[in-house]
Amino acid sequence: MKSKLVHAIVSLVVFGGLSAGLVALTWQPPASADTATGREDDHPDRPEAAHEHTDQESVASLAGEEAFEKNCEHDMAIVECDECRYEAGVAKISPEIAAGLVEAWSARTEQRPVRRLNLTGEVQFDLTRMVEIASPVAARMEQIHRNLGDKVAAGDVLAVVQSSELGETQAAFLEACAKLDLARQTFEREQQLYDRKVSSEADYLIARSELASGEASLAAVRKRLQLFGLTEDQIAGLVSVDSGVSFGQLVLVSPIAGVVVEQNVVRGQLVDARDMLYRIADLSRVWVWCDLYESELALLHDLLATGATVEAEVHAGAFPQTVFHGVIDMIGNQLDRATRTLKVRLAVDNPGGRLRPGMFIRATIRLDGERNVLRVPTTAVLSDVGQQFVFVKLRDDLWARRDVATGLSDAGMIEVREGLVEGDIVAARGAFMFKSEILKEKMGAGCAH
């Protein structure tokens, strides 16, 4: 038993010694942090790679030659470095390509109202510049001289109708003229006889009565002809052999210059006095009816109460770059219970007839003084992650992003409150192409570090 215990102790001592020797053979000092990360401390003078680009804002906010003084790691102006310029928000495009794709616009200062009222409305005809043409008698349409859409001048012939009633009235006029002529001759003869005491007073009075009756009959027929639309010259021409007047034919003419906006007749059609044949409108001025909310009435009412002329600028979607000018000439007297709005009428000049009845418009009414604001086309302003910006021309082939703060916009223009100065050249069209180039280079180009 004792010998077995001694043998076990000796075995444990031998096993412990062998384990300690094995550990000593395999142990090494712990590696330093630099060695673990792959760095070598035995080269302390080796410089680290530097990659510090000039930030975008510091370059894009510079103008002219100052933008070319910022250098990148490649020891050249960052705006000219094809690897680094995109990080400064600079796009490059050849002048030849830009000529067809990019529209440059010089930012400029304009006077805009401090306070203004924005309304929406609809273009309608100015009823004071519109006429309806109808035949004054039942007739048949003989000739058509003007059709829908034609421009006419005052006095232009629209159509010719043939009327039996007019022919009968013309015949009655000639008969009345003949009777009056006979009555006048008879009266003159009876007057001479009566003055010589040859004829009786009764014959003289009868002749005078016949003359007065003839004059009254002729005046009545003349009035009927005037109601048919015949002028004094046309009526006088009825008794002339060489007048060339056709019996029963009535010429319909336009009393104003304008455009035929409605036509309801064709050749050969039977018409009467109740039929509207033509509608002529002068579109050089139109009415624009706008809706004014009840809450906005006080602003406009106080201005009109002073007797001032209230001017308005009218903008139509069909002509975004054109401003039409008008004045308020009437405010409605009754509030619409459903919409809680009043009707406001603007008399708007319409050169070239570009505003057409039925168009929807936006009207801006100036309520007080004006202020100077810098404006550019709305198409020049882009946005990225909530930040608005434009592209400013640095050189013929270089355009730099410039962050801006904008204000009110109308008629295709937007106010720039911060970021631009007067005279800066911005890309009004084609700016999205610059944005796409910068994003593309950020995703796949540029220098890799």
C-alpha positions in Angstrom: 0.0 0.0 0.0 2.8 2.4 0.9 4.7 1.7 -2.3 1.6 2.4 -4.4 1.2 5.9 -2.8 4.9 6.8 -3.4 4.5 5.7 -7.0 1.5 8.0 -7.6 3.3 11.0 -6.1 6.3 10.5 -8.4 4.0 10.3 -11.5 2.3 13.6 -10.6 5.7 15.3 -10.2 6.9 14.0 -13.6 3.7 15.1 -15.4 3.9 18.6 -13.9 7.5 19.1 -15.0 6.7 18.0 -18.5 3.7 20.4 -18.8 5.8 23.4 -17.5 8.5 22.6 -20.1 6.0 22.5 -22.9 4.5 25.9 -21.9 7.9 27.5 -21.8 8.7 26.2 -25.3 5.5 27.6 -26.9 5.1 31.0 -25.1 5.9 34.3 -26.9 5.6 38.0 -25.7 2.2 39.6 -26.5 2.0 41.6 -29.8 1.7 45.3 -29.6 -1.5 47.1 -30.7 0.2 48.5 -33.7 1.4 45.0 -34.7 -2.1 43.6 -34.3 -3.5 46.2 -36.7 -0.8 45.7 -39.3 1.2 48.8 -38.6 5.0 48.8 -38.2 6.6 50.9 -35.6 10.0 50.6 -37.1 9.1 53.2 -39.7 8.1 56.2 -37.7 8.8 58.7 -40.5 6.5 57.2 -43.0 3.6 59.8 -43.6 0.0 58.8 -43.4 -2.2 59.2 -46.6 -4.1 62.5 -46.4 -7.4 63.0 -48.1 -9.0 66.3 -47.1 -11.2 67.8 -49.8 -12.4 71.3 -49.6 -16.0 71.1 -48.5 -18.8 71.8 -50.9 -20.2 74.9 -49.3 -16.9 76.7 -49.1 -16.4 76.5 -52.9 -20.0 76.8 -54.1 -20.5 80.0 -52.2 -17.5 81.7 -53.9 -17.9 83.7 -57.0 -15.7 84.3 -60.0 -11.9 83.7 -59.7 -12.1 83.0 -55.9 -13.6 79.6 -56.7 -10.5 78.6 -58.5 -8.2 79.4 -55.5 -9.4 76.4 -53.5 -7.1 73.4 -54.1 -7.6 69.7 -53.6 -5.1 67.0 -52.6 -4.0 66.7 -56.2 -2.6 70.2 -56.0 -5.0 71.8 -58.4 -8.2 73.9 -58.2 -10.9 71.6 -56.9 -13.4 72.9 -59.4 -11.1 71.8 -62.2 -10.2 68.4 -60.8 -12.2 65.7 -62.5 -11.8 63.4 -59.5 -12.7 65.9 -56.8 -14.9 68.7 -58.3 -18.2 66.7 -57.7 -17.5 66.9 -53.9 -17.6 70.7 -54.3 -20.9 70.5 -56.2 -19.3 71.5 -59.5 -20.6 70.1 -62.8 -18.7 70.3 -66.1 -20.2 70.5 -69.6 -18.8 71.6 -72.9 -20.1 75.0 -74.2 -21.1 73.3 -77.4 -23.4 70.9 -75.6 -24.6 73.5 -73.2 -25.7 75.7 -76.0 -28.5 73.4 -76.9 -29.4 72.0 -73.4 -28.8 74.8 -71.0 -30.6 78.2 -70.8 -28.6 80.8 -68.8 -30.5 83.5 -66.8 -29.1 86.5 -65.1 -30.5 87.0 -61.6 -32.0 90.5 -61.4 -33.8 92.7 -59.0 -37.5 93.6 -59.5 -40.0 95.6 -57.6 -42.8 93.5 -56.0 -45.6 94.5 -53.7 -45.1 94.3 -50.0 -48.6 93.0 -49.5 -50.8 91.4 -52.1 -54.0 89.6 -52.5 -54.0 86.4 -54.6 -57.2 85.4 -56.3 -58.3 82.8 -58.8 -60.9 83.4 -61.5 -62.2 82.8 -65.0 -61.9 84.8 -68.2 -65.2 85.9 -69.7 -66.3 88.2 -72.6 -66.6 91.9 -71.9 -70.3 92.3 -72.6 -69.8 96.0 -73.5 -67.7 94.8 -76.4 -70.0 92.2 -77.8 -72.9 92.3 -80.2 -75.5 89.8 -81.5 -76.6 89.9 -85.1 -80.1 88.9 -86.0 -82.4 89.4 -89.0 -85.0 92.1 -88.2 -87.5 90.3 -90.4 -88.4 86.7 -91.4 -86.2 85.9 -94.3 -84.1 83.3 -96.1 -80.4 83.2 -95.9 -79.1 84.1 -99.3 -75.4 84.6 -98.9 -72.8 83.9 -96.2 -69.8 86.2 -96.1 -68.2 85.6 -92.7 -67.9 82.3 -90.7 -67.1 81.2 -87.2 -63.6 82.4 -86.2 -63.3 85.1 -88.8 -61.9 88.5 -87.9 -64.2 91.4 -89.0 -63.9 95.1 -89.1 -66.7 97.6 -88.3 -69.0 97.7 -91.4 -68.0 94.3 -92.9 -70.8 92.4 -94.5 -71.6 89.2 -92.6 -74.5 87.8 -94.7 -77.3 88.8 -97.0 -80.9 87.7 -96.5 -83.9 87.7 -98.8 -87.2 88.9 -97.3 -90.6 89.3 -98.9 -91.6 91.5 -96.0 -88.7 93.8 -96.7 -89.6 93.8 -100.4 -93.2 94.8 -99.7 -92.0 97.6 -97.4 -89.6 98.9 -100.1 -92.5 98.8 -102.6 -94.6 100.7 -100.1 -91.9 103.3 -99.8 -91.8 103.9 -103.5 -95.6 104.1 -103.6 -95.5 106.6 -100.7 -92.9 108.7 -102.5 -95.1 108.8 -105.6 -98.2 109.7 -103.7 -96.3 112.4 -101.8 -95.0 113.8 -105.0 -98.5 113.9 -106.5 -99.9 115.5 -103.4 -97.2 118.1 -103.4 -97.9 119.1 -107.0 -101.6 119.2 -106.4 -101.2 121.4 -103.3 -98.9 123.8 -105.2 -101.4 124.1 -108.0 -104.4 124.5 -105.6 -102.5 127.1 -103.7 -101.8 129.2 -106.8 -105.5 128.9 -107.8 -106.6 129.8 -104.3 -104.3 132.8 -104.2 -105.9 134.0 -107.5 -109.3 133.5 -106.2 -110.0 130.9 -108.9 -110.3 127.9 -106.7 -112.3 127.5 -103.5 -110.9 127.4 -100.1 -112.3 123.8 -99.7 -110.3 122.5 -102.6 -107.2 124.2 -101.2 -107.7 122.7 -97.7 -108.3 119.2 -99.2 -105.0 119.5 -101.2 -103.1 120.6 -98.1 -104.6 117.7 -96.1 -103.6 115.2 -98.8 -100.0 116.6 -98.7 -99.8 116.2 -94.9 -101.2 112.6 -95.2 -98.6 111.8 -97.9 -95.8 113.1 -95.8 -96.9 111.1 -92.8 -97.2 107.9 -94.8 -93.8 108.3 -96.3 -92.3 109.0 -92.8 -93.9 105.8 -91.4 -92.6 103.7 -94.2 -89.2 105.2 -93.8 -89.2 104.3 -90.1 -90.0 100.7 -91.0 -87.1 100.6 -93.4 -84.8 102.0 -90.7 -86.1 99.2 -88.3 -85.0 96.7 -91.0 -81.5 98.2 -90.7 -81.3 100.2 -93.8 -79.3 103.4 -93.7 -80.4 106.8 -95.0 -78.2 106.3 -98.0 -79.7 102.9 -98.7 -83.2 104.3 -98.3 -82.5 107.2 -100.6 -81.0 104.8 -103.1 -84.3 103.0 -103.5 -85.7 105.8 -105.6 -82.6 106.0 -107.8 -82.7 104.1 -111.1 -78.9 103.5 -111.0 -78.7 102.5 -107.3 -78.5 98.8 -108.0 -80.6 98.0 -104.9 -82.2 94.6 -105.0 -85.7 94.4 -103.7 -86.1 92.2 -100.6 -82.4 91.8 -100.0 -81.1 92.9 -96.6 -77.4 93.1 -95.9 -76.3 92.3 -92.4 -73.1 94.1 -91.3 -71.0 94.0 -88.2 -71.2 97.2 -86.1 -67.9 96.6 -84.3 -64.5 95.2 -85.0 -63.9 91.8 -83.5 -64.1 88.0 -84.0 -67.0 85.9 -84.9 -67.3 83.8 -81.8 -70.7 82.2 -82.6 -72.5 81.4 -85.9 -75.9 79.8 -86.0 -76.9 80.0 -89.7 -76.1 78.4 -93.0 -77.0 79.4 -96.6 -80.6 78.7 -97.5 -81.8 78.6 -93.9 -85.1 80.3 -93.0 -84.7 82.7 -90.1 -86.9 85.1 -88.2 -86.4 88.1 -85.9 -86.0 85.8 -82.8 -83.0 84.0 -84.2 -79.5 85.0 -83.2 -77.4 84.5 -86.3 -73.9 85.8 -85.3 -72.2 86.9 -82.1 -69.2 89.2 -82.5 -66.8 89.9 -79.7 -64.0 92.4 -79.4 -61.3 90.4 -77.4 -58.9 93.3 -77.0 -60.2 93.6 -73.5 -61.9 90.9 -71.4 -63.5 90.6 -68.0 -62.0 88.3 -65.4 -64.4 87.3 -62.6 -62.5 86.3 -59.4 -63.7 84.9 -56.1 -62.9 87.0 -53.1 -63.3 85.4 -49.7 -65.3 87.1 -47.0 -62.3 87.4 -44.8 -60.3 89.3 -47.5 -63.0 91.8 -48.3 -61.8 94.4 -45.7 -58.4 94.6 -47.3 -59.8 95.5 -50.7 -62.7 97.5 -49.4 -60.5 99.9 -47.5 -58.3 100.5 -50.6 -61.3 101.1 -52.9 -62.9 103.5 -50.3 -60.1 105.9 -51.0 -61.1 106.2 -54.6 -57.8 104.8 -55.8 -57.4 102.7 -59.0 -56.8 99.2 -57.9 -54.5 97.5 -60.4 -54.1 93.7 -60.8 -51.6 91.4 -62.5 -53.2 88.4 -64.3 -51.4 85.2 -65.0 -52.6 82.4 -67.2 -51.2 78.9 -67.3 -51.1 78.9 -71.1 -48.7 81.9 -71.0 -46.6 81.5 -67.9 -44.1 84.2 -68.8 -46.7 86.9 -69.7 -48.2 89.3 -67.3 -51.6 90.8 -68.2 -52.6 94.1 -66.6 -56.1 95.1 -65.5 -58.1 97.1 -62.9 -60.9 96.2 -60.6 -64.1 97.8 -61.9 -66.7 96.1 -59.8 -67.2 94.2 -56.6 -70.3 92.1 -56.2 -73.0 93.0 -53.7 -74.1 89.6 -52.7 -72.2 86.9 -50.9 -72.4 83.3 -52.1 -73.7 81.3 -49.1 -72.1 78.1 -50.3 -68.6 79.3 -50.9 -68.6 82.4 -48.7 -67.1 84.4 -51.6 -67.9 87.6 -53.5 -67.4 88.1 -57.2 -64.8 90.7 -58.2 -64.6 91.8 -61.8 -61.3 92.8 -63.4 -61.2 94.7 -66.8 -58.0 93.2 -68.3 -56.2 94.4 -71.5 -55.8 91.4 -73.8 -53.3 92.3 -76.6 -53.3 89.7 -79.3 -56.4 88.1 -77.9 -54.4 85.5 -76.0 -56.8 85.3 -73.1 -59.8 83.2 -74.1 -63.1 83.1 -72.4 -63.2 80.0 -70.1 -59.6 80.1 -69.2 -58.7 79.8 -65.5 -56.3 82.5 -64.2 -54.5 83.7 -61.1 -54.7 87.4 -60.2 -52.4 89.4 -58.0 -53.7 92.6 -56.5 -51.2 95.0 -54.9 -52.4 96.4 -51.6 -49.6 98.8 -50.7 -46.0 99.7 -51.5 -43.3 97.8 -53.3 -39.9 96.3 -52.3 -36.9 95.2 -54.3 -36.6 91.4 -54.6 -34.2 89.2 -56.5 -36.0 86.7 -58.8 -35.1 83.8 -61.1 -37.2 81.3 -63.1 -38.7 78.6 -60.9 -37.1 76.0 -63.2 -33.7 77.1 -61.9 -34.4 76.0 -58.3 -33.8 72.4 -57.5 -33.9 70.6 -54.1 -32.0 67.8 -52.4 -32.8 66.4 -49.0 -34.9 69.5 -48.2 -32.3 72.0 -49.3 -33.0 74.2 -52.3 -30.2 75.2 -54.6 -29.3 76.5 -58.1 -26.4 76.0 -60.4 -24.3 79.2 -60.9 -22.0 79.6 -63.9 -18.3 79.8 -62.9 -16.9 79.5 -66.4 -18.2 78.5 -69.9 -17.9 74.8 -69.0 -18.2 74.9 -65.2 -21.4 75.3 -63.1 -21.4 75.2 -59.3 -24.2 74.3 -56.9 -25.3 77.2 -54.7 -27.7 76.8 -51.8 -30.5 79.4 -51.7 -33.4 80.4 -49.6 -36.5 81.2 -51.6 -39.7 83.2 -51.1 -42.9 83.8 -53.0 -43.3 82.6 -56.6 -45.7 83.6 -59.4 -45.8 83.8 -63.2 -43.0 81.2 -63.5 -40.6 83.3 -61.3 -39.5 82.8 -57.7 -38.0 85.1 -55.2 -34.5 84.3 -53.9 -33.9 85.8 -50.5 -30.4 84.3 -49.8 -27.6 82.8 -51.8 -27.5 84.9 -54.9 -26.6 88.5 -55.9 -27.8 90.5 -58.8 -25.9 89.5 -62.0 -25.3 85.9 -61.0 -25.8 83.6 -64.0 -27.9 80.6 -63.2 -29.1 77.6 -65.2 -32.8 78.3 -65.9 -33.2 75.2 -68.1 -31.0 72.1 -67.9 -30.1 72.4 -64.3 -31.4 68.9 -63.5 -28.7 67.5 -65.8 -26.0 69.1 -63.6 -27.6 67.5 -60.5 -27.7 64.1 -62.2 -24.0 64.4 -63.1 -23.0 65.2 -59.5 -25.0 62.3 -58.1 -23.7 59.9 -60.7 -20.1 60.8 -59.9 -20.8 60.4 -56.2 -22.1 56.9 -56.7 -19.4 55.7 -59.1 -16.6 58.2 -59.8 -14.2 60.4 -58.0 -11.1 59.4 -56.2 -11.3 56.4 -53.9 -9.6 56.6 -50.4 
